[in-house]
Amino acid sequence: MFRSDLARPLRALLFLGDLALLAGAFGLGYWLKFYWQADSTEGDYGQLLGVFVGAWLVVVYLSGGEGVGRMSDLLSSLGHVLRLLVLHVLLIGAYVAFSKGYLYSREQLLYTYLIAAPALMAWRVCLILGVRAWHRAGHGLRRVAVWGQGPTALSLAEFFGRHPETGLR
């Protein structure tokens, strides 16, 4: 994958945005489940939130990173988010099953994932579209050389000419 000056800050922004969205989804799921109940909740939801965020760190690490760059495709990025979420659900499910899981609300976790999934996907789409607009505006450009004169070389040169959003000239 092509690296740019934008790559490292973009990965950090993506990662921090993911964590903020997950924590926000967790809090909103908690509020949706327990706001109307007058009695106190069982279980240490602060600890579960820590495990929730930590599980995302593990999932991202095991998947090899977050995957947004110059040539990112929207559909493949959304598929990547879904795979990360499925792995996350499995890790959280394992934690709840092997800890005092009966203290945690499955309904709260369901609300959390129903909020987190579209939020993370929208975040990816916005970030990818933002990077494309950044490149179209002429920022973060990289010069590339196409070696050869065959149909593949010509096709590649035409592709870069037709798609300024890649940031490759």
RAPEKA-V445710 format. One record per residue. N is the residue number from 1. RES is the residue in three letters. SS is DSSP state (H for helix, E for strand, C for the rest). PSI is psi in whole degrees, 0 to 359 (NA if undefined). D_LAST is the distance of its C-alpha to the last C-alpha in Angstrom with 1 decimal. Layout:
n-><N/N>
res-><RES/RES>
ss-><SS/SS>
psi-><PSI/PSI>
d_last-><D_LAST/D_LAST>
This chain:
n-><1/2/3/4/5/6/7/8/9/10/11/12/13/14/15/16/17/18/19/20/21/22/23/24/25/26/27/28/29/30/31/32/33/34/35/36/37/38/39/40/41/42/43/44/45/46/47/48/49/50/51/52/53/54/55/56/57/58/59/60/61/62/63/64/65/66/67/68/69/70/71/72/73/74/75/76/77/78/79/80/81/82/83/84/85/86/87/88/89/90/91/92/93/94/95/96/97/98/99/100/101/102/103/104/105/106/107/108/109/110/111/112/113/114/115/116/117/118/119/120/121/122/123/124/125/126/127/128/129/130/131/132/133/134/135/136/137/138/139/140/141/142/143/144/145/146/147/148/149/150/151/152/153/154/155/156/157/158/159/160/161/162/163/164/165/166/167/168/169>
res-><MET/PHE/ARG/SER/ASP/LEU/ALA/ARG/PRO/LEU/ARG/ALA/LEU/LEU/PHE/LEU/GLY/ASP/LEU/ALA/LEU/LEU/ALA/GLY/ALA/PHE/GLY/LEU/GLY/TYR/TRP/LEU/LYS/PHE/TYR/TRP/GLN/ALA/ASP/SER/THR/GLU/GLY/ASP/TYR/GLY/GLN/LEU/LEU/GLY/VAL/PHE/VAL/GLY/ALA/TRP/LEU/VAL/VAL/VAL/TYR/LEU/SER/GLY/GLY/GLU/GLY/VAL/GLY/ARG/MET/SER/ASP/LEU/LEU/SER/SER/LEU/GLY/HIS/VAL/LEU/ARG/LEU/LEU/VAL/LEU/HIS/VAL/LEU/LEU/ILE/GLY/ALA/TYR/VAL/ALA/PHE/SER/LYS/GLY/TYR/LEU/TYR/SER/ARG/GLU/GLN/LEU/LEU/TYR/THR/TYR/LEU/ILE/ALA/ALA/PRO/ALA/LEU/MET/ALA/TRP/ARG/VAL/CYS/LEU/ILE/LEU/GLY/VAL/ARG/ALA/TRP/HIS/ARG/ALA/GLY/HIS/GLY/LEU/ARG/ARG/VAL/ALA/VAL/TRP/GLY/GLN/GLY/PRO/THR/ALA/LEU/SER/LEU/ALA/GLU/PHE/PHE/GLY/ARG/HIS/PRO/GLU/THR/GLY/LEU/ARG>
ss-><C/C/C/C/H/H/H/H/H/H/H/H/H/H/H/H/H/H/H/H/H/H/H/H/H/H/H/H/H/H/H/H/H/H/C/C/C/C/C/C/C/C/C/C/H/H/H/H/H/H/H/H/H/H/H/H/H/H/H/H/H/H/H/C/C/C/C/C/C/C/C/C/C/H/H/H/H/H/H/H/H/H/H/H/H/H/H/H/H/H/H/H/H/H/H/H/H/H/C/C/H/H/H/C/C/H/H/H/H/H/H/H/H/H/H/H/H/H/H/H/H/H/H/H/H/H/H/H/H/H/H/H/H/H/H/H/C/C/C/C/C/E/C/C/C/C/C/C/C/C/H/H/H/H/H/H/H/H/H/H/H/H/C/H/H/H/C/E/C>
psi-><146/135/148/176/337/342/309/310/327/317/319/316/316/313/313/323/318/312/318/317/318/315/319/319/321/313/318/321/320/314/315/323/316/355/319/352/129/331/161/156/151/163/152/94/338/317/318/322/318/317/321/311/317/323/325/320/315/314/316/318/314/332/353/14/184/332/57/125/197/318/21/135/136/312/318/326/321/322/322/317/317/319/318/318/321/315/321/315/318/318/315/320/319/318/312/322/324/354/198/65/335/347/344/144/122/328/320/318/322/313/318/312/328/334/317/320/304/328/315/322/317/321/316/314/313/318/316/315/325/318/319/316/321/314/319/329/357/12/149/32/149/138/135/152/135/119/125/173/5/179/326/316/317/319/318/316/319/321/312/325/323/341/78/342/344/338/14/128/NA>
d_last-><15.3/12.4/14.0/13.1/15.5/16.2/17.3/20.8/21.9/20.6/22.7/25.6/25.4/25.3/28.2/30.3/29.7/30.9/34.0/34.8/34.6/36.8/39.3/39.4/39.9/42.6/44.4/44.2/45.5/48.3/49.1/49.2/51.5/53.9/53.9/56.8/58.9/61.4/62.1/60.0/57.5/58.0/55.5/53.4/50.3/48.9/49.0/47.5/44.6/44.0/44.1/41.8/39.1/39.8/39.4/35.9/35.0/36.5/34.7/31.3/32.0/33.4/30.5/28.0/26.3/25.1/21.9/19.4/15.8/12.2/13.3/16.8/18.8/21.5/24.3/23.8/23.6/26.8/28.4/27.6/29.4/32.3/32.7/32.7/35.4/37.5/37.6/38.4/41.2/42.6/42.7/44.3/46.7/47.7/48.3/50.4/52.3/53.2/53.9/56.3/54.2/57.0/56.6/53.1/52.6/50.6/50.4/48.6/46.1/45.6/44.9/42.5/40.4/40.7/39.2/36.7/35.0/33.8/33.0/30.8/29.1/28.6/27.2/24.6/23.6/23.5/21.4/18.8/18.7/18.6/15.5/13.8/15.1/14.1/10.4/11.0/12.8/10.0/11.5/10.7/6.9/6.1/4.8/5.9/8.3/10.1/13.7/16.2/17.2/18.8/18.5/16.6/13.9/13.7/13.8/11.0/8.7/10.4/10.0/6.3/7.1/10.2/9.3/7.6/10.1/8.5/6.6/3.8/0.0>
